[in-house]
């Protein structure tokens, strides 16, 4: 069967305009009606590949990879400061389906987070540097300390142990650097409930207590602690089961 090549000259004007408007491959800057602008690569009329998007209303900018119209891959997101008219970097890292996902660094106004993300939330392992000098490193879930983690306070104190919903919950150790004392025990919603307090690093402490902590002489100290801990565990399980039920119903 003979093959006849169709010339674009023979196509209707509407068809030619439609072909011309289809965006694929690298193009110059494309301006939207709302004032947004995009410079970069396209595929089947969608942003795909490397590109820079500027949002006029919010003053935000994204420079990085795209897939089928959404930020996907590695990219940097910044915002425009009205006073200086300069862009300030807010996030640098991985994206997926238009959201922060994977490993990345976010620059908050009073803190810097570097670590794992899941669908725009700090989730997984990460480290947060706070403006006051505190540093937390450990597990996160939906933007809150959750799992095992350690926080080093600017004054030298530190806590290492379990977290839930952003608070110390479960077993953990708290070291009081100024007094040279170590608390080991169980926590509920950030409050120490049952445990032991002992001298630890007393010789290096700036302001140690006048007297040493006396030794306990219980017949079975661990049994007493386990009993007290089990009481709080039952209360915690009841509390969080109700919370999870309410969250699921929402």
PESULMO-V17674 format. One record per residue. RES is the residue in three letters. D_CENTER is the distance of its C-alpha to the mean C-alpha in Angstrom with 2 decimals. Layout:
BEGIN
res=RES d_center=D_CENTER
res=RES d_center=D_CENTER
END
This chain:
BEGIN
res=UNK d_center=61.98
res=UNK d_center=61.95
res=UNK d_center=58.61
res=UNK d_center=58.60
res=UNK d_center=55.94
res=UNK d_center=54.83
res=UNK d_center=54.83
res=UNK d_center=52.24
res=UNK d_center=55.23
res=UNK d_center=56.47
res=UNK d_center=53.24
res=UNK d_center=53.06
res=UNK d_center=51.48
res=UNK d_center=48.76
res=UNK d_center=47.77
res=UNK d_center=47.73
res=UNK d_center=45.48
res=UNK d_center=43.08
res=UNK d_center=42.97
res=UNK d_center=42.47
res=UNK d_center=39.53
res=UNK d_center=37.64
res=UNK d_center=34.87
res=UNK d_center=34.39
res=UNK d_center=33.76
res=UNK d_center=33.16
res=UNK d_center=34.26
res=UNK d_center=34.56
res=UNK d_center=32.47
res=UNK d_center=32.53
res=UNK d_center=32.49
res=UNK d_center=31.67
res=UNK d_center=33.74
res=UNK d_center=30.95
res=UNK d_center=30.75
res=UNK d_center=27.70
res=UNK d_center=28.44
res=UNK d_center=27.43
res=UNK d_center=28.81
res=UNK d_center=28.43
res=UNK d_center=29.22
res=UNK d_center=30.04
res=UNK d_center=31.04
res=UNK d_center=33.09
res=UNK d_center=32.37
res=UNK d_center=28.56
res=UNK d_center=26.22
res=UNK d_center=25.93
res=UNK d_center=25.45
res=UNK d_center=24.70
res=UNK d_center=24.63
res=UNK d_center=23.77
res=UNK d_center=23.18
res=UNK d_center=23.88
res=UNK d_center=23.51
res=UNK d_center=26.37
res=UNK d_center=25.53
res=UNK d_center=21.98
res=UNK d_center=22.75
res=UNK d_center=19.72
res=UNK d_center=20.09
res=UNK d_center=18.61
res=UNK d_center=20.18
res=UNK d_center=19.65
res=UNK d_center=20.37
res=UNK d_center=21.32
res=UNK d_center=22.58
res=UNK d_center=24.99
res=UNK d_center=23.88
res=UNK d_center=20.07
res=UNK d_center=17.50
res=UNK d_center=17.25
res=UNK d_center=17.04
res=UNK d_center=16.10
res=UNK d_center=16.00
res=UNK d_center=15.42
res=UNK d_center=14.86
res=UNK d_center=16.63
res=UNK d_center=18.45
res=UNK d_center=22.06
res=UNK d_center=23.23
res=UNK d_center=26.41
res=UNK d_center=28.16
res=UNK d_center=28.05
res=UNK d_center=27.62
res=UNK d_center=25.22
res=UNK d_center=21.86
res=UNK d_center=18.88
res=UNK d_center=16.00
res=UNK d_center=12.61
res=UNK d_center=10.68
res=UNK d_center=12.18
res=UNK d_center=11.52
res=UNK d_center=12.00
res=UNK d_center=12.62
res=UNK d_center=14.39
res=UNK d_center=16.66
res=UNK d_center=15.53
res=UNK d_center=11.77
res=UNK d_center=8.79
res=UNK d_center=9.26
res=UNK d_center=9.78
res=UNK d_center=9.17
res=UNK d_center=8.38
res=UNK d_center=8.41
res=UNK d_center=7.77
res=UNK d_center=10.73
res=UNK d_center=10.91
res=UNK d_center=14.50
res=UNK d_center=14.50
res=UNK d_center=11.62
res=UNK d_center=9.94
res=UNK d_center=6.69
res=UNK d_center=7.54
res=UNK d_center=6.76
res=UNK d_center=6.29
res=UNK d_center=5.15
res=UNK d_center=7.72
res=UNK d_center=9.55
res=UNK d_center=7.37
res=UNK d_center=4.88
res=UNK d_center=2.00
res=UNK d_center=5.55
res=UNK d_center=8.05
res=UNK d_center=8.76
res=UNK d_center=7.18
res=UNK d_center=8.94
res=UNK d_center=8.85
res=UNK d_center=12.14
res=UNK d_center=13.60
res=UNK d_center=16.58
res=UNK d_center=18.96
res=UNK d_center=18.59
res=UNK d_center=16.63
res=UNK d_center=14.29
res=UNK d_center=12.16
res=UNK d_center=11.58
res=UNK d_center=11.34
res=UNK d_center=9.93
res=UNK d_center=7.22
res=UNK d_center=8.04
res=UNK d_center=7.33
res=UNK d_center=5.29
res=UNK d_center=8.12
res=UNK d_center=9.68
res=UNK d_center=11.55
res=UNK d_center=13.99
res=UNK d_center=15.34
res=UNK d_center=14.19
res=UNK d_center=15.98
res=UNK d_center=15.89
res=UNK d_center=18.46
res=UNK d_center=19.84
res=UNK d_center=21.58
res=UNK d_center=24.88
res=UNK d_center=24.81
res=UNK d_center=24.04
res=UNK d_center=21.45
res=UNK d_center=20.30
res=UNK d_center=19.56
res=UNK d_center=19.42
res=UNK d_center=18.02
res=UNK d_center=15.45
res=UNK d_center=15.24
res=UNK d_center=13.55
res=UNK d_center=12.47
res=UNK d_center=16.05
res=UNK d_center=18.24
res=UNK d_center=19.91
res=UNK d_center=22.27
res=UNK d_center=23.79
res=UNK d_center=22.84
res=UNK d_center=24.45
res=UNK d_center=24.49
res=UNK d_center=26.37
res=UNK d_center=28.21
res=UNK d_center=28.88
res=UNK d_center=31.32
res=UNK d_center=33.50
res=UNK d_center=33.14
res=UNK d_center=32.30
res=UNK d_center=30.02
res=UNK d_center=29.14
res=UNK d_center=28.49
res=UNK d_center=28.13
res=UNK d_center=26.44
res=UNK d_center=24.02
res=UNK d_center=23.60
res=UNK d_center=21.08
res=UNK d_center=20.82
res=UNK d_center=24.62
res=UNK d_center=26.65
res=UNK d_center=29.19
res=UNK d_center=31.26
res=UNK d_center=31.51
res=UNK d_center=33.44
res=UNK d_center=33.53
res=UNK d_center=35.13
res=UNK d_center=35.96
res=UNK d_center=33.65
res=UNK d_center=33.91
res=UNK d_center=36.47
res=UNK d_center=38.42
res=UNK d_center=35.53
res=UNK d_center=34.42
res=UNK d_center=35.22
res=UNK d_center=36.63
res=UNK d_center=37.48
res=UNK d_center=39.15
res=UNK d_center=42.93
res=UNK d_center=43.47
res=UNK d_center=41.91
res=UNK d_center=40.35
res=UNK d_center=43.17
res=UNK d_center=42.89
res=UNK d_center=42.74
res=UNK d_center=45.70
res=UNK d_center=44.64
res=UNK d_center=46.32
res=UNK d_center=43.08
res=UNK d_center=40.08
res=UNK d_center=37.54
res=UNK d_center=39.11
res=UNK d_center=38.74
res=UNK d_center=35.05
res=UNK d_center=34.45
res=UNK d_center=36.35
res=UNK d_center=34.42
res=UNK d_center=31.08
res=UNK d_center=32.18
res=UNK d_center=33.02
res=UNK d_center=29.55
res=UNK d_center=28.01
res=UNK d_center=30.19
res=UNK d_center=29.12
res=UNK d_center=25.39
res=UNK d_center=25.94
res=UNK d_center=27.98
res=UNK d_center=25.52
res=UNK d_center=22.46
res=UNK d_center=24.71
res=UNK d_center=25.79
res=UNK d_center=22.28
res=UNK d_center=21.25
res=UNK d_center=24.56
res=UNK d_center=24.05
res=UNK d_center=20.57
res=UNK d_center=22.14
res=UNK d_center=25.08
res=UNK d_center=23.06
END
